[in-house]
């Protein structure tokens, strides 16, 4: 058995568990008005496995590749490594239905920033504001708990929905990466979006808070 690093800090650890026979450990919950974010659990694996191997769920702009059950199980068992990549499940508060995933990771070993991403799996659940609320919760959490100078994201140049989400969260388009993505058999450019800690604080101080459309982030232990 192995120890899984906490999804919100490389020094904190969950208790040891077997992926098929585990004990629930305390976790962090980020709650918004309609959805909350929580760490991926072993009990989520079957559904997660189905979604990540569904090309329609990935959408036309995301990189898609077949993932084996063994690879997914290995990813859950082993530490997140130097890039601290972690996936957070997006769930509705009312029904606990899973609607998607939000991720955060270190994209550069020296720069003082983290990168975030989000995906709503079911196309029928898109364009309902879930991704925007999830992104706001995660960005707020990262700036509140980590000594970061900025948070950034990258999108396919044609991914207008993702770009709207980022702009609603205060991100600015900062650049264009040539031939950075390979999807649907072709290379495509990607936009870089970013928000600095200074701008994040300014939005908060001016009353235009990232979570202005929902209550303030609630961070609480969950058994």
DACOR-V775070 format. One record per residue. RES is the residue in one small letter. SS is DSSP state (@ for helix, = for strand, . for the rest). D_LAST is the distance of its C-alpha to the last C-alpha in Angstrom with 1 decimal. Layout:
<<RES	SS	D_LAST> <RES	SS	D_LAST>>
This chain:
<<x	.	21.4> <x	=	20.4> <x	.	17.9> <x	.	16.7> <x	=	17.1> <x	.	14.6> <x	.	15.7> <x	.	16.1> <x	.	18.1> <x	.	20.2> <x	.	19.8> <x	.	16.1> <x	=	15.0> <x	.	12.2> <x	.	12.8> <x	.	15.7> <x	=	15.5> <x	=	18.1> <x	.	18.0> <x	.	18.9> <x	=	17.0> <x	.	13.7> <x	.	10.6> <x	.	7.2> <x	.	6.5> <x	.	4.8> <x	=	6.8> <x	=	9.2> <x	=	10.1> <x	=	13.9> <x	=	15.0> <x	.	18.7> <x	.	20.9> <x	.	20.7> <x	=	18.3> <x	=	15.2> <x	=	14.7> <x	=	11.9> <x	=	12.5> <x	.	14.3> <x	.	12.8> <x	@	15.2> <x	@	14.9> <x	@	16.5> <x	@	19.4> <x	@	22.0> <x	@	21.8> <x	@	21.7> <x	@	24.7> <x	@	26.6> <x	@	26.3> <x	@	27.3> <x	.	30.3> <x	.	31.4> <x	@	34.2> <x	@	34.0> <x	@	30.4> <x	@	31.3> <x	.	34.1> <x	.	37.5> <x	.	36.6> <x	.	33.9> <x	.	34.6> <x	.	34.1> <x	.	34.3> <x	.	33.4> <x	.	30.4> <x	.	30.3> <x	@	27.4> <x	@	28.1> <x	@	27.9> <x	@	24.6> <x	@	23.1> <x	@	24.7> <x	@	23.3> <x	@	19.7> <x	@	20.4> <x	.	22.4> <x	.	21.7> <x	.	22.3> <x	.	25.5> <x	.	27.7> <x	.	27.1> <x	.	23.3> <x	.	23.3> <x	=	19.9> <x	=	19.2> <x	=	16.7> <x	=	16.4> <x	=	17.9> <x	=	16.7> <x	=	18.2> <x	.	16.3> <x	.	18.4> <x	.	18.3> <x	.	15.6> <x	.	18.7> <x	=	18.8> <x	=	21.9> <x	=	22.1> <x	=	21.0> <x	=	21.4> <x	=	22.2> <x	=	23.1> <x	=	25.2> <x	.	27.9> <x	.	31.2> <x	.	33.5> <x	.	33.3> <x	.	35.3> <x	.	34.7> <x	.	32.2> <x	=	30.4> <x	=	27.7> <x	=	28.3> <x	=	26.1> <x	=	26.6> <x	=	25.4> <x	=	26.3> <x	=	26.1> <x	.	26.6> <x	.	28.1> <x	@	31.5> <x	@	31.2> <x	@	28.2> <x	.	30.0> <x	.	31.8> <x	.	29.3> <x	.	28.0> <x	@	24.6> <x	@	25.5> <x	@	26.8> <x	@	23.7> <x	@	21.5> <x	@	24.1> <x	@	24.2> <x	@	20.4> <x	@	20.6> <x	@	23.9> <x	@	22.9> <x	@	19.8> <x	@	22.1> <x	@	24.8> <x	@	22.6> <x	@	20.9> <x	.	23.6> <x	.	27.3> <x	.	28.7> <x	.	32.1> <x	=	31.5> <x	=	29.4> <x	=	31.4> <x	=	31.5> <x	=	34.2> <x	=	35.3> <x	=	38.1> <x	.	41.1> <x	.	41.3> <x	.	37.6> <x	@	38.2> <x	@	34.9> <x	@	32.9> <x	@	35.4> <x	@	35.1> <x	@	31.3> <x	@	31.9> <x	@	34.7> <x	@	32.7> <x	.	30.2> <x	.	33.1> <x	.	34.0> <x	=	37.6> <x	=	39.4> <x	=	40.6> <x	=	42.4> <x	=	43.2> <x	=	42.6> <x	=	45.5> <x	=	44.7> <x	=	41.1> <x	=	39.6> <x	=	40.8> <x	=	40.1> <x	.	42.2> <x	.	44.7> <x	=	45.5> <x	=	44.7> <x	=	43.6> <x	=	43.2> <x	=	39.9> <x	=	39.4> <x	=	37.5> <x	=	35.6> <x	=	34.2> <x	=	33.0> <x	=	33.6> <x	@	31.6> <x	@	34.8> <x	@	34.8> <x	@	31.1> <x	@	31.8> <x	@	35.0> <x	@	33.3> <x	@	30.9> <x	@	33.7> <x	.	35.9> <x	.	33.4> <x	.	33.1> <x	.	29.5> <x	.	27.8> <x	.	25.5> <x	.	28.5> <x	.	27.9> <x	.	24.4> <x	.	22.5> <x	.	21.5> <x	.	18.6> <x	=	15.3> <x	=	13.1> <x	=	9.9> <x	=	6.6> <x	=	3.8> <x	.	0.0>>
